[in-house]
Amino acid sequence: MQIKRLKLSGFKSFVDATELRIEPGLTGIVGPNGCGKSNLLEAIRWVMGESSAKSMRGAGMEDVIFAGTATRPQRDFAEVSLLTVQEQGELFGTVEVGADGELEVTRRIERGAGSAYRANGKDVRAKDVTLVFADAATGPHSPALVSQGRIAAVIAARPQERRAMLEEAAGIAGLHVRRKDAEQKLRAAETNLARLDEILADMDVRANALRRQAKAAERYIRLSDQIRVAEGRALFARWREANASAEAARGEARQAEAGVAAAQEGQIAAAAHAQAAVAALADRRVAAQNARDAANEAGHRLAALRTERESVVRRLDDLAQQAGRLEEDRTREGTLANDAADAIARLTAEIASLKARIAETEKLRPDFAARIVAAEAGARDAELDLARAMATQAAEQAELRVAEAALAAARNRLDRTARDTARLEAESAALPDAVPLETQRDAALADQKSAKADRDAAEAAIQAADADRQTAAEARAGAEAALAAARAALAALDSEASALRRAVDSGSANRARALDRLKAAPGYERALAAALGDDLEAPVGAEGKRRWAGAALLADDPSLPAGATSLATHVTAPPELARRLAQIGVADQDEGQPLAVGQRLVTLDGQLRRWDGYVAAEGGAA
């Protein structure tokens, strides 16, 4: 390897980029002390992979970066590039070399970031750079790099150090580096193998534990399936009871709703009846009030007519007296006698007519008030006429004519009175009797009281119906909630049953367990479970690591002890289990009978004793 060029930038005293070309022949560098001659040698060592800051005359590796002066600021990085040419026959396996054999190695360091290496522009490791220079019989610690005090160190070197110089001169220093690297890798591989052995041993322990756990898990799954089936049956029974209760509650709710509807219809009918009764009562009250007003008015009219009648009678008496006086005056007055007689005859006839009419009016006196008033007015006019006739005979004729006019007026008034009387009689006849009205009023009051009672009863029935409806609604809500819960439980049971069916289907398809093909006589179930235990889970005649392959009965098989019968006589089993069941004895009690090799003795309550002395008091496993 031949060094052709050295570039420095920010390395120690070389703050600016500096390039040093090394031409063929001898190249010398001269200058005063402190100008940086030693820094050039240290730059070559640093770019070759020097990792000791002390060898670079610094406290830390970042001390190789230009630290600055009074006139120049410090730099943040330092970079050194070394261009070498590969000689013929040199091979660098860790770094690619250009086609012309040139290899440019660059090392760059930044404050707080560390160093980085590049070879021909590609990032490489520091170890790769070290191996490249070691293969070329050089490096940062090569004896060819002679620094201050290095000559005295070579003269005083120990044999091992001299051997290192000779090996470097012979070009085998790189082999030592590679051997050291290979030894480190071998030691690491041995450590990994030892760790792998420990891991394998731990994995074996874990595998055994997992096998035991898998066995327990299979038993747990089996028991869980049985528990789920039992729970499913219990839930189905509860759902069936809840469904029946829900149906009964729905029937009661329908009955309650029908009662509520009937009560509502009754309430509506009672309200309509009450409203009609109230309207009829109001009409009857108005009619009764009108009748009372009419009766009061008729009574007042009757009293007035009676008073008028008495007045007419008194006035008639006065007229009779005046007629007598007129008779006396007629005898006294000869000239006027005829006229007075005629007037008196006419008045007498009129009085007789008036008396007849008054008699008739007496019969119809409730309506004669107006006539009596008219008659009294006529009588008063007649009295005035008679007084005038008696006052002066000369004016008798005139008074007579006046009396006649007054009499005509009286007749007119009498006619009007008759008409008024007829009208009052018609009105009186048109008036209804008060007794039927009072009867109707009492009946209306009774109907009102009955309607009020019916309304109160209807309101009470409505309140009771509302309470019943509320109770029925609550019962229906509870029933619906129970029904919803039962439906949810049923859905869960359906899904669980589907899952169980799938699990059972998949399990039966995968293997035929011995348990599925065994059937024990009543009372021998616990004996069978204690005798075989977990072996019942093994398939019969199937392929697998655990299975019942079957064994033929031999003539020299030992017989069971006295007092014990073969379990095979009480269990229906495949022929693969015949020899196993034949060597299992069943007894009511274990009396310690001796057992031959391979034999077992079980009791009906599940106790087990094997030939090797193993005893299981309850639920013994094989």
Secondary structure by P-SEA (a helix, b strand, c coil): ccccbbbbccccccccbbbbbbcccbbbbbbcccccaaaaaaaaaaaacccccccccccccccccccccccbbbbcbbbbbbbbbbccccccccccccccbbbbbbbbbcccbbbbbbcccccccaaaaaaaaaaaccccccccccccaaaaaaaaccaaaaaaaaaaaacaaaaaaaaaaaaaaaaaaaaaaaaaaaaaaaaaaaaaaaaaaaaaaaaaaaaaaaaaaaaaaaaaaaaaaaaaaaaaaaaaaaaaaaaaaaaaaaaaaaaaaaaaaaaaaaaaaaaaaaaaaaaaaaaaaaaaaaaaaaaaaaaaaaaaaaaaaaaaaaaacccaaaaaaaaaaaaaaaaaaaaaaaaaaaaaccccaaaaaaaaaaaaaaaaaaaaaaacccaaaaaaaaaaaaaaaaaaaaaaaaaaaaaaaaaaaacccaaaaaaaaaaaaaaaaaaaaaaaaaaaaaaaaaaaaaaaaaaaaaaaaaaaaaaaaaaaaaaaaaaaaaaaaaaaaacccccccccccccaaaaaaaaccccccccccccccccccbbbbbccccccccccccccccccccccaaaaaaabbbccccccccccccbbbbcccccccccccccccccccc
